[in-house]
Amino acid sequence: MVGNIFDSLVRWCVPVFIMVSGALLLNTNREEKLTTFFKKRAAKVVLPFIIWSLIYYFYRQMRNEDLLSIKDFTKDFLNNDVYFHLWFMYMILGLYLVTPIFRAFVQKSKAEIIRYFLMLWFLLSFLPIFNHFTSLDMPNYAKAVGQYVGFFVLGYYLNTYGVNKRLRYVLYGLSIFGFLFTIVGTYFATMINGGQFDSIFYDYYRPNVILEAVGVYLFFQQMAKHKHPQPHKWLIRLSNATFGVYLLHPIIRNFFFQYIDIQSYTFFTVWLVTVLTVIISFTVIIIIRRIPILGKVFS
């Protein structure tokens, strides 16, 4: 139950990251050639992605005491099977590929059309849940709309058009409901599943998680309006290190798993492993970023 609570409270992280990316990358004031756009993204993402994929392939093979093989690495790399958390890189690269298309879409569309797109995307997020708890097997129409593209456009919409104060507080309330529903819904889904953990409500593209993400995004957006326009240097440094921290953290986490019984899922062990992993990952990446060539390649 402790693990469920902690996990439920952070389901918004990836969606909010995508929403922030959409707010920045779909900004219609930003005009640049396709070649310029893709060169920037390739330098920041593609090379670190390949390097970290190699690192995790070697790491995985050594832990499993398996042989190294160029053929196996290539197959795993193309199938997103190198290491669990690298799925994020494939998703980000996919969003970058469609960014020019959706820039044109939001630039040419009225707010009403964008709202229609977002409403359709939100409603389709209920389909996997209906399929999961019923005998129905409706097609996953959400793939046609784009599970993560919806968050991308949602971030742009909230940044460009915003919401009034009254609606913002309603969304805050729905966000809290989303958090509670994720916890309680996962608990009962697991009970229905005979005690076998059921993660149906953990998926990022679920209405409860979407509500969580919207509330968190609006909260920080509102906070940003009242802050000094120049962020502190330490905040910029931490922000610049987050990409590398995400890529590194499983290695640090797995190290602590050897010495701390995380399976007990007590309040103390979950927090201990989380805090230690975050602190050490940030420390390592900040040090690496100070090394000229390694900083660009690894983070």
Order of alpha helices (4+ residues) and beta strands (2+ residues): alpha-alpha-alpha-alpha-alpha-alpha-alpha-alpha-alpha-alpha-alpha-alpha-alpha-alpha-alpha
